[in-house]
Amino acid sequence: MKTIFSFCILFVLSSCSISPTQNLPVSLSYSKTSTGLFEIKSFDVYKNNETLHALVSGLKTEKDQAQTIRYLKSIDNGKSWSQPVEIQNEFSPALAARGNDVQLAANGENLVAVWQTQGEIPNSGALVSIYSHDAGITWHTGKNPAADNTGDQSHTDLIADKNGYFHTVWLSDPEENGYQSLRYSRSIDNGENWQLPTKLDDSSCSCCWNTLAVSPNDELHVLYRDMNPRDMTLLSSNNHGTSWQSKKTIGEFNWHFDGCPHVGGGISFDENNAFYASVWTGESSKSGLYAVNSDNQSSVKISKNATHSDIAVLDNRIIMVWDEMSAEGTGIFSAESIDKGLTWSTSHRLSANGIKATHPRILSVENHALVFWTEKQSKQSSQWAMSWLD
């Protein structure tokens, strides 16, 4: 693979699995590839079958203002990546940042991407969607899932189910009550068109990312931050998004807060359809990051200083990743549980000291976990990093 040092992927290889009383053993190796972007603003990674699909947005040069979006993929579990394909030319530039990332989903050779664009009001704009029917070689403009190209449509997430339906959620303009609402739509023709959007909740937090997940029984779930209290909430559908069941609070912290925490959560399911969620609360007496297990309804505090997080089920292990401020700077940390989330290993730092690292994402790939994040060294632009945990 051609090596260009403007874009970095960091691989952290683990030598063995751990018990709840051990640290994560890791060794470091480095590999560099390129998207040709000077700075990474946002990304998404999606696993479909044996392929990892990635979408990144960022600036080509230090002087650029408009973000460029590029697509690349890996067929060897992230060890190497294809040359990036620029898909931005005829599409609206992204208004994207960590926590309001560009989104990508795949089903076979059908790929769909969604992101927020810049509207007339600064830091506000409508969604745009694009699709590919040839595994990312060519891309075409789809319809806006929100069916309305005005107003503010942000913090979207995107996923494909076993039927090949594509599902997306986002936060829409404030309702009459002054709060933003959680909206949903689906495409049954591989992203070319979207069904009329549905309002899932008319009073949700206005600045936290939403997370879609499909459980092994093909049920659809969305994890989002509610308005009052500001606890994370789960909605589920057993008919591919046609209707949704009553919402369930995930981690009942009873946090009342009038502001924007900018922190969503992560959720993953085991083979028995039990979920494991990573949720954060700012409730003063309970503040911090928690692991929540649907089987035993446990809420285990992982770290008081952690914020942005994600979680994955890997065989009989649950692995959580997060960013946290420490004496060595903001870094990416991980811990795992082998007893369904009741106890957790000592946390281990994945990112290097002295580098500001944030917003990790984790994927389960065969017997490994892949962790992605963005990091920034002093006086340098943000880059993309990856950790590989056995």
Buried (B, 14 or more C-beta within 10 A) or exposed (E): EEEEEBBBBBBBBBEEBBEBEEEBBBEEEEBBBBBBBBBBBBBBBBBBEEBBBBBBBBBBEEEEEEBBBBBBBBEEBBEEBBEBBBBBEEBBBBBBBBBBBBBBBBBEBBBBBBBBBBBEEEEBBBBBBBBBBEBBEEBBEBBBBBEBBEBBBBBBBBBBBEEEBBBBBBBBBBBEEEBBBBBBBBBBBBBBBBBEBBEBBBBBBBBBBBBBBBBEEEBBBBBBBBBEBBBBBBBBBBEBBEEBEEBEBBBBBEBEBEEEBBBBBBBBBBEEEBBBBBBBBBBEEBBBBBBBBBBEEEBBBBBEBBBBBBBBBBEEBBBBBBBBEEEEBBBBBBBBBBEBBBEBBEBBBBBBEEBBBBBBBBBBBEEBBBBBBBBBEEEEBBBBBBBBBB
